Amino acid sequence: MDQEKIGKFIAECRKKQKITQQELAERLGVSDRTVGNWENGRNMPDLSLFKPLCNELDITLNDLMSGEKVNREEYQQKFEENIVNTINYSTNRITKYHQLISLILIIFGLFVSISAIMIFPSESSWSSIYSVLGIMIFMIGIAKITKHMKWSIRLLIIITIFAFSMIVLLFTDYLNVKFNNEAPMFRITTTSAGDVVYYNTPFYDVYRCHIAKDNEYWTIEKNSKKTINELINYCH
């Protein structure tokens, strides 16, 4: 549908009926600004307002959707064209709405993940919980925005993006441990023995020796199981 043409037609018919924008708005239960947007071609009336608008302007639905008075000879042809155009218009609006929701979910998910890393201390389990929650929200947005694709391609995209997102989170966590001496967020267990704390993560182990002392230090090793006695003697 040609929004600009329809908008000019609405303005023309309104003026013929000697109705102001405010009067038309009051009769339809909308604001005069909304009517102004219709007439300027910025927006289209809701489908639920088509019939009431036509009644107020003394035109047919076919006239409104065509943006002009339709001759009897062209009525059927115009009617069929307008039905198709209306369906396409409605489909496009729904698609844009879903795309907007998807984009909001993607941005919100990233915001939650980044905020979790920045706000919660690494010792808190909430940092990892909210980080993963943010990734899940992000992935829901990706799933919605790709739903028009073939399921095989869509699945591949979702798995790839999810894997990449988790790798980024885990690598960021590793760098935070290595350079900032912070406890890993994505740890499986935390064990204290003497003056050492042991953080077990899926890919490496972290040892914090001489806690809260001047000679405190951190080490990172490959995954290896140590007994309590080995942990106690680890820093000596």
C-alpha positions as CSV (number, residue, x, y, z in Angstrom):
1,M,0.0,0.0,0.0
2,D,1.2,3.5,-0.9
3,Q,1.2,5.2,2.6
4,E,1.8,8.7,1.2
5,K,-1.0,8.4,-1.4
6,I,-3.4,7.1,1.2
7,G,-2.4,9.8,3.6
8,K,-3.1,12.6,1.1
9,F,-6.5,10.9,0.3
10,I,-7.5,10.8,3.9
11,A,-6.7,14.5,4.3
12,E,-8.6,15.3,1.1
13,C,-11.7,13.4,2.2
14,R,-11.6,14.8,5.7
15,K,-11.5,18.3,4.3
16,K,-14.5,17.5,2.0
17,Q,-16.4,16.4,5.1
18,K,-15.4,19.7,6.8
19,I,-13.9,17.8,9.7
20,T,-10.8,19.0,11.6
21,Q,-8.0,16.6,12.5
22,Q,-8.9,17.0,16.2
23,E,-12.6,16.2,15.5
24,L,-11.7,13.1,13.4
25,A,-9.3,12.0,16.2
26,E,-12.0,12.3,18.9
27,R,-14.5,10.3,16.8
28,L,-12.0,7.5,16.3
29,G,-10.5,7.6,19.8
30,V,-7.0,8.5,18.8
31,S,-4.9,11.7,19.1
32,D,-4.8,14.5,16.5
33,R,-1.1,13.8,16.1
34,T,-1.9,10.3,15.0
35,V,-4.3,11.6,12.4
36,G,-1.6,14.0,11.3
37,N,0.9,11.1,10.9
38,W,-1.6,9.3,8.7
39,E,-2.1,12.3,6.5
40,N,1.6,12.9,6.2
41,G,2.2,9.3,5.2
42,R,4.3,8.5,8.2
43,N,2.0,5.8,9.5
44,M,-1.1,3.8,8.5
45,P,-4.2,3.5,10.6
46,D,-4.7,0.3,12.5
47,L,-6.7,-2.3,10.6
48,S,-9.3,-2.1,13.3
49,L,-9.8,1.6,12.4
50,F,-10.2,1.1,8.7
51,K,-14.0,0.6,8.8
52,P,-14.8,3.5,11.3
53,L,-12.5,5.8,9.3
54,C,-14.3,5.0,6.1
55,N,-17.6,5.7,7.8
56,E,-16.4,9.1,9.0
57,L,-15.0,10.0,5.6
58,D,-17.9,8.5,3.6
59,I,-15.7,6.3,1.5
60,T,-15.4,2.5,0.9
61,L,-12.6,0.3,2.2
62,N,-11.5,-0.2,-1.4
63,D,-11.2,3.6,-1.8
64,L,-9.2,3.9,1.3
65,M,-6.7,1.1,0.4
66,S,-6.4,2.5,-3.1
67,G,-5.8,6.0,-2.0
68,E,-8.4,7.3,-4.4
69,K,-12.0,6.9,-5.5
70,V,-12.4,3.6,-7.4
71,N,-14.5,3.4,-10.5
72,R,-17.1,0.7,-10.9
73,E,-15.3,-0.8,-13.8
74,E,-12.1,-1.2,-11.8
75,Y,-13.7,-2.1,-8.5
76,Q,-13.1,-5.8,-8.5
77,Q,-9.6,-5.6,-9.8
78,K,-8.7,-2.9,-7.2
79,F,-10.4,-4.9,-4.5
80,E,-8.2,-8.0,-5.2
81,E,-5.1,-5.9,-5.4
82,N,-5.9,-4.2,-2.1
83,I,-6.5,-7.5,-0.4
84,V,-3.1,-8.7,-1.4
85,N,-1.5,-5.4,-0.4
86,T,-3.2,-5.5,3.0
87,I,-2.0,-9.0,3.7
88,N,1.6,-8.0,2.7
89,Y,1.4,-4.9,4.8
90,S,0.2,-6.8,7.8
91,T,2.8,-9.5,7.3
92,N,5.6,-6.8,7.1
93,R,4.4,-5.1,10.3
94,I,4.4,-8.4,12.2
95,T,7.8,-9.2,10.8
96,K,9.2,-5.8,11.9
97,Y,7.6,-6.3,15.3
98,H,9.3,-9.7,15.8
99,Q,12.6,-8.2,14.5
100,L,12.3,-5.4,17.1
101,I,11.6,-7.9,19.9
102,S,14.6,-10.0,18.8
103,L,16.9,-7.0,18.7
104,I,15.8,-6.0,22.2
105,L,16.5,-9.6,23.5
106,I,19.9,-9.6,21.9
107,I,20.9,-6.2,23.4
108,F,19.4,-7.0,26.8
109,G,21.1,-10.4,26.9
110,L,24.5,-8.9,26.1
111,F,23.9,-6.1,28.7
112,V,23.1,-8.7,31.4
113,S,26.2,-10.8,30.6
114,I,28.5,-7.7,30.6
115,S,26.9,-6.2,33.7
116,A,27.3,-9.5,35.6
117,I,31.0,-9.5,34.9
118,M,31.4,-5.9,35.9
119,I,29.1,-5.7,38.9
120,F,29.4,-9.0,40.8
121,P,32.7,-10.0,42.5
122,S,34.3,-13.0,40.9
123,E,34.0,-14.9,44.2
124,S,30.2,-14.7,43.9
125,S,28.4,-17.5,42.1
126,W,25.9,-14.9,40.8
127,S,28.5,-13.5,38.3
128,S,28.6,-16.8,36.4
129,I,24.8,-17.4,36.8
130,Y,23.8,-14.0,35.4
131,S,26.5,-14.3,32.6
132,V,25.0,-17.5,31.4
133,L,21.5,-16.2,31.8
134,G,22.4,-13.2,29.6
135,I,23.8,-15.5,27.0
136,M,20.6,-17.6,27.0
137,I,18.5,-14.4,26.5
138,F,20.9,-13.4,23.7
139,M,20.4,-16.8,22.1
140,I,16.6,-16.5,22.3
141,G,16.9,-13.3,20.3
142,I,19.1,-14.9,17.8
143,A,16.7,-17.8,17.5
144,K,13.8,-15.5,16.9
145,I,15.6,-13.3,14.3
146,T,16.7,-16.4,12.3
147,K,13.3,-18.3,12.4
148,H,12.7,-17.5,8.6
149,M,15.8,-19.6,7.7
150,K,16.0,-23.3,7.0
151,W,16.1,-25.3,10.2
152,S,19.5,-26.8,9.4
153,I,21.1,-23.4,8.7
154,R,19.3,-21.9,11.7
155,L,20.6,-24.6,14.0
156,L,24.1,-24.2,12.7
157,I,24.0,-20.5,13.3
158,I,22.6,-20.8,16.8
159,I,25.1,-23.5,17.8
160,T,28.0,-21.5,16.4
161,I,27.1,-18.2,18.0
162,F,26.4,-20.0,21.4
163,A,29.8,-21.7,21.3
164,F,31.6,-18.5,20.3
165,S,29.8,-16.6,23.1
166,M,30.8,-19.2,25.7
167,I,34.4,-19.2,24.5
168,V,34.5,-15.4,24.8
169,L,33.1,-15.6,28.4
170,L,35.5,-18.4,29.4
171,F,38.5,-16.7,27.8
172,T,37.6,-13.4,29.5
173,D,37.4,-15.2,32.8
174,Y,40.8,-16.8,32.2
175,L,42.4,-13.4,31.4
176,N,40.8,-11.9,34.6
177,V,42.3,-14.7,36.7
178,K,45.7,-14.5,35.0
179,F,46.2,-10.7,35.0
180,N,44.0,-9.5,37.8
181,N,44.4,-12.3,40.3
182,E,40.6,-12.8,40.6
183,A,38.8,-16.0,41.4
184,P,37.4,-17.7,38.2
185,M,33.7,-17.2,37.7
186,F,33.1,-20.5,35.9
187,R,34.5,-22.9,38.5
188,I,33.1,-26.3,39.5
189,T,34.3,-26.4,43.1
190,T,36.2,-24.3,45.6
191,T,38.3,-26.0,48.2
192,S,40.2,-24.4,51.2
193,A,43.1,-26.2,52.9
194,G,45.4,-24.4,55.2
195,D,46.5,-21.1,53.7
196,V,45.6,-22.2,50.1
197,V,42.3,-21.9,48.1
198,Y,41.9,-24.3,45.2
199,Y,39.5,-23.4,42.3
200,N,38.6,-26.2,40.0
201,T,37.4,-25.1,36.6
202,P,36.5,-27.2,33.5
203,F,39.8,-26.4,31.7
204,Y,42.4,-25.4,34.4
205,D,43.1,-25.2,38.1
206,V,43.8,-22.1,40.1
207,Y,45.7,-22.0,43.4
208,R,45.6,-19.0,45.7
209,C,48.5,-19.3,48.2
210,H,49.0,-17.5,51.5
211,I,45.6,-15.8,51.5
212,A,45.5,-12.2,52.8
213,K,49.3,-12.2,53.5
214,D,52.1,-10.1,52.1
215,N,53.4,-13.0,50.1
216,E,50.1,-14.0,48.6
217,Y,50.3,-15.2,45.0
218,W,48.2,-17.1,42.4
219,T,49.1,-19.9,40.1
220,I,47.4,-21.6,37.2
221,E,47.9,-25.2,36.2
222,K,46.4,-27.8,34.0
223,N,43.6,-29.8,35.6
224,S,45.0,-32.2,38.2
225,K,43.4,-33.8,41.2
226,K,45.2,-33.1,44.5
227,T,44.5,-34.6,47.9
228,I,43.9,-32.3,50.9
229,N,47.5,-33.0,52.2
230,E,48.9,-32.1,48.8
231,L,46.9,-28.8,48.9
232,I,48.1,-28.0,52.4
233,N,51.7,-28.5,51.3
234,Y,51.2,-26.9,47.9
235,C,52.4,-23.4,48.8
236,H,55.4,-24.6,50.9
